[in-house]
Amino acid sequence: MSLDHEAKNSPTGVAYWRYEDIPFKLWSIHPMKDLWGISSATERRLHRLDIHTIKELALSSKEMLQKEFGILGEELHQHANGIDFSRISDVYIPSSRSFGKSQIPFRDYTSRKEVELLLLELLDDVCFRLRMHQVVAQTIHLSIGYSKQTGEGFSRQRKMGRASNLSQDISLYCLTILHTYDNGMPIRSIGISLSNTSIQEEEQMSLFED
């Protein structure tokens, strides 16, 4: 964080932050999305929790953040307090990749048949990329943004019982998420990502599944 907010503007390229500097240097960062790990969407969710500054985030309940954001909530709380357990000397080897695609149509979509068609087109593209990389995914994340007139939207995920890279396996889960959380408002953006990936290997097929 010191590198991102101070060192890059220093002639020497070096910055040193002590824990006693946190209230003056870290908590003064504004807007919140300028802090590493906080996206615009995360910032909006924090605002809905009545958290508007890095200081308020640092002093908020870690349990409440974990309930709202899961494991990310604990990381947000740690970063706001200047705590980062990652080691810059370690080589980062990602254990899982995510593949996704999103689209903002030229007009609002009111027909759910059109929305389903667009969703399946995006899914076909993402699944094709999974197969190109010879991986399968088990977690589906669907994001829907409503028209500017209505605002908001939803973002939900679901884990499949068995990892796959085939559209016909994953589409049912995507449509279930859509039908469960959609409120019927005009849709302006749609995005899908598949994560919790692993290398595609030989699989023992079940005799009790179609």
C-alpha positions as CSV (number, residue, x, y, z in Angstrom):
1,M,0.0,0.0,0.0
2,S,2.9,2.4,0.7
3,L,4.3,1.5,-2.7
4,D,0.9,2.3,-4.4
5,H,0.2,5.5,-2.6
6,E,3.5,7.1,-1.8
7,A,6.6,5.4,-3.2
8,K,5.5,5.7,-6.8
9,N,5.4,9.5,-6.3
10,S,8.7,9.6,-4.5
11,P,12.0,10.5,-6.3
12,T,13.7,7.5,-4.7
13,G,10.7,5.1,-5.4
14,V,10.8,4.1,-1.7
15,A,8.3,4.7,1.1
16,Y,8.3,3.5,4.7
17,W,5.1,3.2,6.6
18,R,5.0,2.3,10.3
19,Y,2.0,1.1,12.2
20,E,1.7,4.5,13.9
21,D,1.4,6.1,10.4
22,I,-1.8,4.2,9.7
23,P,-4.2,6.8,11.1
24,F,-2.5,9.6,9.1
25,K,-1.6,7.9,5.8
26,L,-3.8,4.9,5.3
27,W,-7.1,6.1,6.8
28,S,-6.9,9.4,4.9
29,I,-7.1,7.6,1.5
30,H,-10.2,8.8,-0.4
31,P,-12.2,7.6,-2.2
32,M,-12.2,4.1,-0.7
33,K,-11.8,2.4,-4.0
34,D,-8.2,3.9,-4.2
35,L,-7.2,1.3,-1.5
36,W,-5.9,-1.9,-3.0
37,G,-8.5,-4.6,-2.9
38,I,-11.6,-2.3,-2.9
39,S,-13.4,-2.1,-6.3
40,S,-16.2,0.4,-7.1
41,A,-18.8,-2.4,-6.5
42,T,-17.2,-3.2,-3.1
43,E,-17.2,0.5,-2.2
44,R,-20.9,0.8,-2.9
45,R,-21.6,-2.3,-0.8
46,L,-19.6,-0.7,2.1
47,H,-21.5,2.5,1.7
48,R,-24.8,0.5,2.1
49,L,-23.3,-0.7,5.4
50,D,-22.8,2.9,6.4
51,I,-19.0,2.6,6.0
52,H,-17.7,5.6,4.1
53,T,-14.1,5.9,5.0
54,I,-11.1,3.6,5.5
55,K,-11.0,4.5,9.2
56,E,-14.7,3.4,9.6
57,L,-13.8,0.2,7.8
58,A,-10.8,-0.4,10.1
59,L,-12.9,0.2,13.2
60,S,-16.0,-1.8,12.0
61,S,-16.9,-5.2,13.1
62,K,-14.9,-7.9,11.5
63,E,-17.7,-10.4,12.0
64,M,-20.1,-8.2,10.2
65,L,-17.7,-7.8,7.3
66,Q,-17.2,-11.6,7.1
67,K,-21.0,-12.1,7.1
68,E,-21.4,-9.6,4.2
69,F,-18.3,-10.4,2.1
70,G,-17.1,-13.8,3.3
71,I,-13.3,-14.3,3.5
72,L,-12.9,-11.0,1.5
73,G,-14.4,-9.2,4.5
74,E,-11.6,-10.3,6.8
75,E,-9.0,-9.2,4.2
76,L,-10.7,-5.8,3.9
77,H,-10.6,-5.4,7.7
78,Q,-6.9,-6.4,7.8
79,H,-5.9,-4.1,4.9
80,A,-7.7,-1.1,6.5
81,N,-5.7,-1.7,9.6
82,G,-2.4,-1.9,7.7
83,I,-2.1,-5.7,8.0
84,D,-1.0,-7.8,5.0
85,F,0.2,-11.3,5.5
86,S,1.5,-11.8,1.9
87,R,5.2,-11.9,1.3
88,I,6.5,-10.0,-1.6
89,S,9.5,-12.4,-1.9
90,D,7.2,-15.3,-2.5
91,V,6.5,-16.3,-6.1
92,Y,2.7,-16.2,-6.7
93,I,1.3,-19.3,-8.2
94,P,-2.4,-19.1,-8.6
95,S,-4.2,-22.2,-7.5
96,S,-7.4,-21.3,-9.4
97,R,-8.2,-19.1,-12.4
98,S,-11.5,-17.6,-13.3
99,F,-12.9,-17.1,-16.8
100,G,-15.5,-14.6,-17.5
101,K,-17.2,-12.3,-20.0
102,S,-19.7,-9.4,-19.7
103,Q,-21.7,-7.3,-22.1
104,I,-23.5,-4.0,-22.1
105,P,-26.2,-4.1,-24.8
106,F,-27.1,-1.1,-26.9
107,R,-30.5,-1.0,-25.3
108,D,-32.3,-2.1,-22.2
109,Y,-33.5,-5.7,-22.3
110,T,-37.1,-6.2,-21.0
111,S,-37.8,-9.6,-22.5
112,R,-36.4,-12.4,-20.3
113,K,-36.2,-14.6,-23.4
114,E,-33.7,-12.1,-24.9
115,V,-31.8,-12.0,-21.6
116,E,-31.6,-15.8,-21.5
117,L,-30.3,-15.9,-25.1
118,L,-27.6,-13.4,-24.4
119,L,-26.6,-15.2,-21.2
120,L,-26.3,-18.5,-23.0
121,E,-24.2,-16.8,-25.8
122,L,-21.8,-15.5,-23.1
123,L,-21.7,-18.8,-21.4
124,D,-20.9,-20.6,-24.7
125,D,-17.9,-18.3,-25.2
126,V,-16.6,-18.7,-21.6
127,C,-17.0,-22.5,-21.8
128,F,-15.1,-22.6,-25.1
129,R,-12.2,-20.8,-23.4
130,L,-12.3,-23.3,-20.6
131,R,-12.0,-26.2,-23.0
132,M,-9.1,-24.4,-24.9
133,H,-7.2,-24.3,-21.6
134,Q,-8.2,-27.8,-20.8
135,V,-9.8,-26.9,-17.4
136,V,-13.2,-27.3,-15.8
137,A,-14.9,-25.0,-13.4
138,Q,-17.2,-25.6,-10.4
139,T,-18.4,-22.1,-9.3
140,I,-20.7,-19.9,-11.3
141,H,-20.9,-16.2,-10.7
142,L,-23.7,-14.2,-12.4
143,S,-23.9,-10.3,-12.3
144,I,-26.9,-8.4,-13.6
145,G,-27.1,-4.6,-13.8
146,Y,-30.4,-2.9,-14.3
147,S,-31.2,0.2,-16.3
148,K,-29.9,3.5,-15.1
149,Q,-33.5,4.6,-14.4
150,T,-33.9,1.8,-11.8
151,G,-30.3,1.3,-10.9
152,E,-28.7,-1.4,-8.8
153,G,-28.8,-5.1,-9.8
154,F,-27.5,-8.2,-8.2
155,S,-24.5,-10.4,-8.1
156,R,-24.8,-14.1,-7.0
157,Q,-22.8,-17.3,-7.3
158,R,-23.6,-21.0,-7.0
159,K,-21.4,-24.0,-6.8
160,M,-22.1,-27.0,-9.0
161,G,-21.9,-30.6,-7.6
162,R,-19.5,-31.5,-10.4
163,A,-17.0,-29.4,-12.3
164,S,-17.6,-29.0,-16.0
165,N,-16.7,-27.0,-19.1
166,L,-19.8,-27.8,-21.0
167,S,-22.6,-25.2,-21.6
168,Q,-25.3,-27.7,-21.2
169,D,-24.1,-28.6,-17.7
170,I,-23.7,-25.0,-16.5
171,S,-26.6,-23.3,-18.2
172,L,-29.2,-24.7,-15.8
173,Y,-27.4,-23.2,-12.8
174,C,-27.1,-19.8,-14.6
175,L,-30.8,-19.7,-15.4
176,T,-31.7,-20.7,-11.9
177,I,-29.7,-17.8,-10.5
178,L,-31.3,-15.4,-12.9
179,H,-34.8,-16.6,-12.2
180,T,-34.3,-16.6,-8.4
181,Y,-32.9,-13.1,-8.0
182,D,-34.2,-11.1,-11.0
183,N,-36.9,-8.6,-10.1
184,G,-38.1,-8.0,-13.6
185,M,-36.6,-4.6,-14.2
186,P,-35.1,-3.7,-17.5
187,I,-31.6,-5.1,-17.8
188,R,-28.6,-3.1,-19.0
189,S,-25.6,-5.3,-18.3
190,I,-24.9,-8.9,-17.8
191,G,-21.8,-10.8,-16.9
192,I,-20.8,-14.3,-16.1
193,S,-17.6,-15.8,-14.7
194,L,-16.6,-19.4,-14.0
195,S,-14.1,-20.1,-11.2
196,N,-12.9,-22.7,-8.8
197,T,-11.1,-24.3,-11.8
198,S,-9.0,-27.4,-12.0
199,I,-7.2,-29.3,-14.8
200,Q,-9.5,-31.5,-16.8
201,E,-8.7,-35.1,-16.1
202,E,-10.2,-38.5,-16.7
203,E,-13.4,-38.9,-14.7
204,Q,-15.3,-41.9,-13.4
205,M,-18.8,-41.5,-14.8
206,S,-21.8,-42.2,-12.6
207,L,-24.3,-44.9,-13.6
208,F,-27.1,-43.0,-11.9
209,E,-26.8,-39.7,-13.9
210,D,-28.0,-39.0,-17.5
